[in-house]
Amino acid sequence: MENKKEEKNPRLGQVGGQAILEGIMMRSGEDVAISVRAMDGTVRSKTTKFVSARKKHKFCALPLIRGVVSFVESLKLSFSTINDGVDMLGIEEEETKFEKWLKEKFGADLMTVLMPVSMILALFFSVALFFFLPSLFGGWIAKLFGSNIGIWQSAIEGVLKVGIFVGYMLLISLMPDIRRTFEYHGAEHKSIFCYESGEELTVENVRKHSRFHPRCGTSFMFVMIFINIVIGFLIPFQNPFLRTACRLLLLPLTMGVGFEFLMVAGKHDNLLIRILSAPGLWMQRITTREPDDTQIEVAIKSLKLAMPEVFPDEEMLAPDPKPEVSEQTEEKANEKSAEA
């Protein structure tokens, strides 16, 4: 009797992406492609190379270490992608006097100045919202039940973090631009699923696939929260400032373990992986929405450009002077006009 081993799909984990304003970034190995639906209705694309430190230095490729390296590189790539995407939209704005003054005095535009400031504020906000406040309120709630339940403070903090995260995502999903970005997020997942299934990348084929993908940043967030709960049991301090400091010091370990889980989840499909990925997949009901055909077209374009060896015939064509506008595009335009 022959032992049959489960055949792994070689396409799993070959490509990943990120939804941005009116577009999608796809990355496969060192190839990065950004495609956006510009203001004139055309699809504009840009391809670059991104060589990870994991390939340059063996130390950075070690288990757990590679998770931290990947997280830092993902942040760097994410910010550059957002900037490139905004530039590619073709939004024409008049330069203000303050922007002219910045260029004359410092040789920098407003976005260059604001980006570091916004990063610092976002980091402070994230630490306060997802680390300090759960520790503070978790300690108060634990004290209400007496000292014996103090060991469960980490579990209480975990529940609070999940509640804060879900509430935050629900609130921002009400913003029109964020809702559109979540639609592109759905298009990203659908196109990746279509590629991984081995089907031809057409709008019709992509449309029928699921918008929920186990290898997603949303799933990573829930894995991080779960690992934080486990690590929290080992922190002896009750003081919220000390607990926050310990969690920040242990953050590299949390990111490393979370990354290893996503690597496994992205390359396997079994019952255990499905159970562990379930919370993140449920959360994607908020962070992804069903895309229209024009958004799927952008996703397909970006995916093909990010895999030049698989799709060698894909070219970065110049925008059509008179792009065709589908009924769905017209509906979206009417919705935006109504909102305005």
N, C-alpha and C positions, 0 to 999 in steps of 0.2 A: 504494500500500500504506500503510495507516494505522499510525502508531506507537502502540502500546499501552503506556501507562505502568501500572506496578504501582499498584493502588488501595490506599490506606492505610485501615486500619480507624479511623474517627474515635473509637471507644470506647477504643482503646489509650491507656494512660497517664492516663486520666481519674480513676481512683480508686486509692488505696493504703491499706494498713492495718498494724496491729500487733496481735499476739496478746498478751493479758495473762492474769492469773489468772482462769480461768473466764469469759473474755470476749474481745471483739475491739473495737478502735478502727478506724474507717474515716474516711478524709479525702478529700474531693473539693473542690478549690479552697479556699474559705474555710470550708466546712462540715465540721464534725467531729462524729462520732457515736460514742458508747461504749455497747455493749450487753453485759450480763453475765448469766449464769445464777445468780441469787441462791440463798441457802441454802434458801429455801422452794420452789425449783424454778421460780419465775417468771422471766421475762426483764425486766430493768430497763434502761432506756435514758436517755441524757442527750445533748443536742445543744448544741454551742457554736460560736462563730465564732473562726477563727484567721486573722488577716490577716498575711501574710508581709511582711517588710521589703523583699522584692524588688518588691512592688507600691507601697510607699511611697516608695522611693528608687531612682532609676535606676541608681545606682552598684552597688547590691546585686544588680541583675539582669544584670550583665555576665557573660559566660562566665568560668568558673573561680571568679570571686568568688561567684557564686550558689551554687556547690557548698559553699563554706565556710559561707555564711549558712544554707543549707538544713540542713547538719549540726548547727549550733548550735541552730537552731530545732527540729529533730527531737529533740534531747536534751531541750530544755525541754518540748516537748509530750509526750514519752515519760514523763518523771517525773510530770507533772501527770495524765496518763492513768492511770498505775499507781495513784496516790493516789486518784483518783476511782473507779477500778474496785474497789479494796479497800473503800471506803466504801459502794459500791452493793451489795456482796455481802450486807450485812445481818448481819455477824458481830457478835454481842453479847458483849462482854468486860467484866468488872468492872474499874473503874479502880483501879490500884495506888496506894499511898501516895506513891510517887515521882512518878507522873503528876499526882496532886493537888497535890503540892508545886510541880511545874513550872508548873502553871496559876496557882497562888496567887502565886508569886514572879515569873514571867516572862510569864504569860498565854499560854503555848504548851503544846501537848500533846507527847507523847513522839515521835511521828512527825515533827513539825516540827523538833525538836531533832536527831533521829537522821539525817534526810535529808541535811543538809549534810555531816555527819561521814562518812556512808556514801559520798557522792559523792567526797569527798577520798580516802578509803581505796581506793575502786574505781579512781580515776584513778592513784594511786600503784601499785596492783597491776598495772594494765594496762601502764603504762610499763615496770615492772620485768620483767613476764612476756613482753611482745611486742616490746619494743625493746632493753632493756639485756641480758637474758640471751642472746638470739640473737646480738647483737654480741659478747658475751664469749666464748661457746662457738664462734661462727663464726671468731673470730680464732685461738682455740686450734687448731681443726681445720685452718685454712689454714696455720698454722705447721708442722703435722705433715708437710705436703707440700712445704715449702720456700718461699722467698720468691717464686718465679716464679708461684705460684698465688694470691698475695695479691690479685690483681685479681678473683678469683672469690669473695672473701669475701662479697660481697653476695648471690651466688647461694646460698651455703651458709646464710647467714642467712635467706634466703627459704624454703628447705626446712625449716629449724628452726621458723620461724614457722608454716608450714602444719602441721607435726607437732604443735606445741603447741596450735594452734587446734583441730585435729581431736580431739586427745586430751581437751582441756578440754570440748568439746561432747559427746563420748561419755560423759564422767564425769557431767556434770550431767543428761544424758538419763536416767540411772538413777534420778533422784529422781522420786517419783510426781507431785508438783505440776508439775515441769518437763515431764514426759511428757504431762500433761494440756494444758499450755500449747502444746506442740508439736502436739497434736491440733487445738487451736483455730487454730494457725498453718496447718495443712493446710486447715481449713475456710475460712479467710480467702482463701487462694490459689484454692481451688476456686470460691468464689462470685465472685471477681473474673474468673476465666476464663469463667465462665458468662455474666456480664454482657457481657464483651468479645466473646463469640461471638454475642450478640444473642438468646440464648434467654431464655425466661421464668425468673425467679428462683424456682424451686421446689426443694424438697429433692431430688426425683428427678432434676431436671436438673443441679443442682450436684454431686450425688454422683458422676456419671459423668465429671467433668472431672479433670484432673491436679492433684496437689497441688504440683507443681514449677513455679515461676514465675520467668522470667528477671529481672524487676524486683523483686528481693528484697534485703533487707539482707545476707543470706548471700552473694549474688553480689557485693555491694558490698565485702565484706571481702576476697574473693579478688582483686578488681580492685585494691584498695588494696595488697595484698601484692605483686602483680605490679609495680605502679608503683614500689613501694618498692625492689624488686630493681633496676629500671632506674636509679632515682635513686642507689642505693647505689654503682653503678659510678663515679659522679662525685665521691664523697666520698673525699678523699685520706688521711684519718686512719685509723690502725689501732686507736688507743686506743678501748675500748668506751664510755667516758664522752663523748669527743668525737663519736664516731659517733652515739651516742644523741641528743646535743644537736643535731647537724646534722639528723638525721631529724625531730626534733620541730619544728625551725625550718622544715623543708620540708613539714611535714604539711599546711598549707593548700593547697599546690600538689597534693599527692597527693589530697586530698579533692576538689579542684576538678576534676581530670581524671577521677577515679572517678565523680563525679556526672554529668559530661557523657556518659560511656559508658552509664550506666544510663538516661539520658534517651533516648539513641538506641536502646538495647536494648528499652526499653519501648514504643517506637512503630514498630519495624520487626521483621520476621521473615524473615531470610534466612540463608544458610549461614554467612557470616562471624560474624553475631551469635550464631548457635547454637554455633559453635566457641568463641568468646570467653566465652560464658555457661556452657559445659559444666562447669567446675570448681565454680561456685556451685550449679548444678543437682544435681551429684553430692552436694554437701555437704547439700543439702536432704533427702536420704534420712535424715539424722540429725535435722535441725532441724524437720522436719515429719513428722507421722504421719497415718494415715487417721482422719478424724473420724467420730463417730456422728451420727445424725440430729438430736439435740438441740443439738449444737454447730453444725451447719450452719444450723439455725434461727436461732441467735444471729448468725451471720455474715450471713445474708440480712437480718435486721432492721437490723443496723448499717449495711450497705451502702445499703439503701433510705433510711434516715434521713439518711445523709451526702449523698444526692443528691435533695433535695426537689423540684428542677425536673423531674427525670426520673421520680420516683415521688411525685407530689403527693398521692396518696391515702393514703400511709403516715402513720399517726398514732402518737403516743407513748401507747399505751393503758395504762390502769392494770393492774397485775398481777392475774391471775385469782385469786380466793380459793382455788379448788381446781384447781390445774393438773393437766393430764393427764400421767401418767408413763408413758413408753414402756418397752418391754421392755429397750431398750438402756440407758436411765437406771437401771433396776433392776439390770442387770448391773454397771454402773459402781459403784452403791452397794454391791453385794455384794462387789466387788473391794476397795473402800476398807475395808469392814468386815473382810475377810480380812487385809488388810495391817495394819490396826490390831491 
